[in-house]
Amino acid sequence: MLEMFEPWLIAPIAALISILAGLYFYRYVDKQDSGTERMKEISDAIKEGSKAFLKREYTILAIFVLVVGTLIGIFLPSPIWTSANPLDNITLTLSYFFGAFLSALAGYVGMDIATKANTKAAYAARDGLNKAFPVGFRGGAVMGLAVVGFSLLGISIVYFITGDAGAVLGFSFGASALALFAKAGGGIFTKTADIAADLVGKVELGIPEDDPRNPAVIADNVGDNVGDVAGMGADLADSYIASIVAVMILGTALGLVEIALVFAGLGIFASILGAATLRIGAKGNPGKSLNMGTYVTCIIFGILTLIASYYIGYDLRLWGASIVGLAAGVVIGTTSDFFTSESKSPVLNTAEASKTGTATNIITGFSYGLQSVFPPLIGIGVAAVVAYYLCEPLGSGYAVFGIGMAAIGMLSIVGLIISNDAYGPIVDNSRGIAEQAGLGDEVIRITDELDAAGNTAKAITKGFAIGAAGLTVIALLATFQSEAIAALVEAGKSQAEIATLVNFNLLNPKVMLGAFVGIAMPALFSAMVMLGVGRNAERMIKEVRRQFKEIPGLKEGKEGVKPDYARCVDIATTGALRELLPASTVTLGVTLAVGFIGGAQALGGCLAGAIFSGLLLALLMSNAGGLWDNAKKYIETGVHGGKGSDAHKAAVVGDTVGDPFKDTAGPSLNTMITVMSLVASLFAALIVQYNLLGMLGL
Amino acid sequence: MLEMFEPWLIAPIAALISILAGLYFYRYVDKQDSGTERMKEISDAIKEGSKAFLKREYTILAIFVLVVGTLIGIFLPSPIWTSANPLDNITLTLSYFFGAFLSALAGYVGMDIATKANTKAAYAARDGLNKAFPVGFRGGAVMGLAVVGFSLLGISIVYFITGDAGAVLGFSFGASALALFAKAGGGIFTKTADIAADLVGKVELGIPEDDPRNPAVIADNVGDNVGDVAGMGADLADSYIASIVAVMILGTALGLVEIALVFAGLGIFASILGAATLRIGAKGNPGKSLNMGTYVTCIIFGILTLIASYYIGYDLRLWGASIVGLAAGVVIGTTSDFFTSESKSPVLNTAEASKTGTATNIITGFSYGLQSVFPPLIGIGVAAVVAYYLCEPLGSGYAVFGIGMAAIGMLSIVGLIISNDAYGPIVDNSRGIAEQAGLGDEVIRITDELDAAGNTAKAITKGFAIGAAGLTVIALLATFQSEAIAALVEAGKSQAEIATLVNFNLLNPKVMLGAFVGIAMPALFSAMVMLGVGRNAERMIKEVRRQFKEIPGLKEGKEGVKPDYARCVDIATTGALRELLPASTVTLGVTLAVGFIGGAQALGGCLAGAIFSGLLLALLMSNAGGLWDNAKKYIETGVHGGKGSDAHKAAVVGDTVGDPFKDTAGPSLNTMITVMSLVASLFAALIVQYNLLGMLGL
C-alpha cells in the first residue's frame, strides 16, 4: 500500500489541512464578541483604511505584475522566437502570476483577520488572560496557516502540472516580487503615516496622539497592520517558498526533487499540532507558552521527519542536515535576543548613555547593533558548513544540497513561526483599542501582559527569519550555479570548460567585480527606501495641512465633521509604491546588467556580495532599531528620570531613527536578496549564452 | 653604464632625497616667525601635550611590539625548533622592529612639524594668503616626505640586506601594527578629549570652549593633531608599504620583485617635483593649487615611469596597470566629493531635513552615507578588473600582479597626497590660534580661506586613500594565496592538490564559513572602538571633575592657578590604548583562529569577507560623518535659521554622531584589514601545515 502512495503528496494534503485549520481558527476568532460600539467604530475605521490600502496597492501591483509577466513570457526560459517549446514560456508566466496572486491573497487574509482579532482579543481580556490569549494567538495562526497552506499548495499544483522544478522558480519569483512590495512598500507606508500624523497633529497643532480629527490617524493605525502583519508574513513566506524551490532544483540531479515537499508537508503537520496544543491556564505565562509551542513543534517535526525518512528511504544524513538548520534557528534567536532584551547590558547601557544626550544614545545603540551581527553570522556560517560536511559523504552534489536541507529544516515550521509573529501586532493593537475605548485598568494590564509575551516570542521567531533567509540565499546561490551548469551542458560545453565558467573563485576578476557591485546593492537599496520615507512623508504632511485648512470645523472638532481618512491612506500608498519602484528597478536592472556584462561568474560574485552585505545591514538595522525601541521603553518604566526627562527625549530620538531601520529598510533586505537570486536563476540560461565579456573573449 | 646600475636602487636614492627635501622644508618652516607671546604660549602647551601623548603611547606600544616581536621570533617564518635556518626568524623579527620603529619615527616628525607650522602659518597670514599658504603646505610636506622617505628607505634596507621579499613582509607588519594603534588609538583619544572637555566645561560649568581653566582643553587640542596628522599619515603609509610588499612577493615568481621599488622611487621624485613647483599668487586660489599639484604630480609620474619602463624593459602593460590605478584614484575622489560637498544635494538635503528634527537629520545623512558607497566600490572593482585583463596576456601570474601594479600606481604619489592631507589640520589649527590670539578679522579671513582649501583637496586625497586601500587589500589577498601556494609546493603537494587547497570558491564550505566570520569582523571592531570612546570619556570626565573640585581657585580662574593638563592627556592616552587592546587582540585572534581551524581556504574567505564589509563600513562611516559635519557648517552660514536655531541643534547632534564614525571607527578599518591580511601572509606556511579541519580530513 505504502509503496503506491507518492510521498510528495504529503505536501498538498498538508497544505489543504493547513488551510482548513486556518479556516477553523478564523471562524473561532470571528465568532468572538467585537465589544462595545466605540470599539467597533475604531475597528471599522482601521479595517476600512486597511482595505483601502490593499485595494490601492494591489491595483498598482497588478500592472507591475502584468508587465513583468509579459516580459517573462517573451524571454524566459528562452526567448520565445528561439524556444523549442513556446509552451514553456507560457507555463513560466502562469506560474509567476499564480505565485503573485497567492502571495497577495495570503496578505489579504492576514490583514483581514488581524483587523478583526485585535478588538476581539481586547474585549476577551475582560474575562481574563486565559480567554484573551487564544483569540490573539489564533488570529495570528490564521495568518501563519494561510501563508504556508497557500504557498505549499501553489508549489504542489505547479509541480503536479509541470513536473518541473524550473517552473516552480517562476512561482517563487512571483511570490517574492509581491513580497518585496508588501514588505518595503508597507515599510515606507507605515513610517510615512507615523511621521505625518505626529508632525502635523502633535507638533504643529498640539492635538493628542490618535485624535480622530487628525486625517492621518487612520493611516497611522493601518500602517501597523500593513507593515507588521502583511509585511512580516510576506518575508517568511518568500524565504519559505524560495528554500523549497532551491532544494527541488538542487535535488533534480540527485533524484531528490521531492524531499523538500515531503519535509515541508510534515512541517505543516508539526506546526498545526504545535498550534493546537498551545494554551495557558488562568495564571499561565503567555510568553513561555509561545516559546514552548515552538519547541514542541520542533520536536514533533524532528520525529515525523525521522519516521518519514526511515520509511521513504532518505539517507539520515539529509534528515540530520535539516535538524542542524532547526537547531541553528533556535540558537541564533537566543543570542540575538541578548542585544535587544530589556534586561541585558546593550539595552541598559544605551539607556544609560541617553543621560549624556542624543548623540551618545545613537552612537551606543549603533555600536551594539554592529556587534549584534557577529553571533548570527557565525551561526549561519556554522550551520551551513556542518550541513555541508554532514551530507558530503553521500556523493557529488549532496554537500550543497545539505545546506538547502538545513534551510528547509529551519523553515519547515514557519507556519508556527508566522503565527507567533503575527500574534505580536494583533495584541499590540488590542492594547491600543482597550485604551482608546476605555476598558479599564485591569483589561489594559492583561493586554500589556499579552503584548510583552509577543516580544518574548519575537526573539526566537526573528532568529528563524534571519537564519532562514541566510541559509536560503546560500542555497539559491548554489541553485543559480546549478542552473548555469545545466545551460552550459545544454550548450555542449566540456566538463573542464564548465568547471571554469561557474567557479566563483574570489580572485577571479569577474567574480571580484560582481562582488564589489553586490556588496553595494543592499546599501543603495536601503538608502533609496529610507530617503523615500522622507519624501513621501512630505506629500502626506501637505495633504493633512490642506484638510485642516480647507475642511471647515475640522480643527475645532465640530460635531459631525470628519476628515478624509481615505485620501490620506491613498496618498501614502501611491507615494510608497512610487518611492519603491526606482529601488526595485535598480535592483533588478543592476542584477541583470552584471549578468549580461560579466556572465555567470560576475553574477555569482554579485549575489554573494549582496548576501554578505545584505545580511550585515539587515542584522545591524533590525537589531539597532529594536534596541533603541527597548531602551526608550526601559526609561519609560521610570529609570534615568522616566518619561519627559532629558534621557527620555534622547531615547525618543534614538527610537525614531531606529524606526525606518527596523521597519522599513532592515526587513526588506532579505526579500531583496531573494529576488536578486531568483532573477539570477531565471536568467541563468540566457546569461551564460549572451554576456559581453564572454563575447569579447575575456 | 646604465646596465651596471641596478634599477631598484632608484628607491633608496629617492627615499634619501625625500628625507633631505623634508629636512629642507622643515628648516623653511622652522625659521618662520612663531608670532606673539600669546601665540607661543598656546603653541607650547599643545606641543607639550602632544609630546606627552606620544611618550605615553610609545612607552606602552614598545611593550606590545616587544611581545609580538618575540612571538614572531619564536614562530615565524617557521617555529624556531623546526627551522632549518634560525637566522630567518631573527631577520623577520628585526624587520618587524624596524618597521614599527620607522612608523613611530614618522609619526613623531609629523606631530612635531604640525605643532610648529600651525602658529607660524597663522602669523604669516598677516602678510597675506600667498605668504601663509607655503608655510602650511610645506609643513604638511615635511610629514608627507618623511613618511614615504622612511618607508621606502626601510624597505630598501631590508631588501638590500636579505634579498628576500618575505622579510619585507615583517617590516610591513611592524609598520601596520603601529599604524593601527596610531589611527584607532588616536581616534579614541581625540573623541575622548573632545567629549570630556565639552561635557564638563561647556555643559556642567558653563565656561567657554577652549577656556584655559579646563584641564581637558589641551588634550582636546592635542587630539586634533594626534588623530588627523599622525593617524592619517599612518593610514596611507601603511597601505603604501603593504602595496609595495604585495607586489614584491607577487613579482617573485615572475622575476619582477623590483619593479615596485622602481615605481615607488619614481613616485617620490614626482611628488617632490609636484610639491616644489606648488605656489600661489597674491590672488591665487589655494584649493585649486593643491589639486593642480596633484594633477601635475600624476603626469610627471606617468612620464617618468613610461621612460623607465622603456629603458629597463618592463612591458608597457604593467605601466598601463599602474596608470589605471592612478586614474581610478582621481575618479573615486571626484565622485566621493559629491556626497560630502557643501554645494551638492546630499549635504543640502540633510541640512533641509534638520528642520524637521534630529531624527530626520540622522536618517537622511545615514541614507546618503549608504548611497555613497556605490561609486567608490564600483571604481575599485573596475580598476582591479581592467588592470587584471590588461596584464593577463603577459602570462600566468601576471593578471593578479596587474592589480598590485594598479595599487602601486595609486600609492606612488602618496608623498604628495599626505602633504595635501596634513595641510588641512595644520591650517585648521592656524585658524583656531589666530582667533584665540586675537590676530584680527583679516587674518582670520585668510586662515579661513586656507582651511577651505584643505577641504577641497581632501576630496581627492580621500579618494586615493580609499581606492588605494581597496586595491592593496585585494593584492594582499593574492599575496596570501601565493604564500600559501609556496608553502604547499615546499610541502611536496601536487599541482592538482594545491589548486584545490587554495581555491577561494565562494561555494566551498571553508571559504563560506571564513567569509561569514570575515564580514562580521570590521563591524565588531568598529563597535568595540566606538564603545571604547564612551568608556574612556567617562574616565576623563571623572578626572576633570576631580581637578575642578580639588585644585583651589581653579574654577574661579585665580591668577597663577593652572590645571594639570598632562594628567588628562595621560589618562586619555592610557585609556585609549586600553580600549584598543581588546579590539586588536580579537582581530588578530580571530584571524589566526580561522586559519588554524579552517586552513588557507577559510582564511582566504575571511580576508575577502573582511575586505568587503570593511570597505563598505569605512566608506559609509567616513562619508556620513563628513556629510553631517558639512550640513552643520552649511546651516552655520545662516540658512534654515543659522546658529542657535532648532535646525542647527539637530545638525550639531548629527555632527556629534558622525565624529566617532569619521574620526575613530571609519578610518581605522583600512588599517585593520591590512593588518589581518599581513598576519595571514606571515602565518600562511604554518596554517597550510597545521589546521584542524585539514587534520580531520575535511
Interface residues (C-beta under 8 A of the other chain):
Chain A: L199 A353 T356 G357 T358 A359 T360 I362 I363 T364 F366 S367 Y368 G369 L370 Q371 V373 F374 L377 I378 I380 G381 V382 A384 V385 Y388 Y389 A399 V400 I474 L477 A478 Q481 N503 F504 N505 L506 L507 P509 K510 V511 M512 L513 A515 F516 V517 I519 A520 A523 L524 S526 A527 M528 M530 L531 V533 G534 G604 G605 A608 G609 F612 S613 L615 L616 L617 L620 V653 T656 V657 P660 L698
Chain B: L199 A353 T356 G357 T358 A359 T360 I362 I363 T364 F366 S367 Y368 G369 L370 Q371 V373 F374 L377 I378 I380 G381 V382 A384 V385 Y388 Y389 A399 V400 I474 L477 A478 Q481 N503 F504 N505 L506 L507 P509 K510 V511 M512 L513 A515 F516 V517 I519 A520 A523 L524 S526 A527 M528 M530 L531 V533 G534 G604 G605 A608 G609 F612 S613 L615 L616 L617 L620 V653 T656 V657 P660 L698
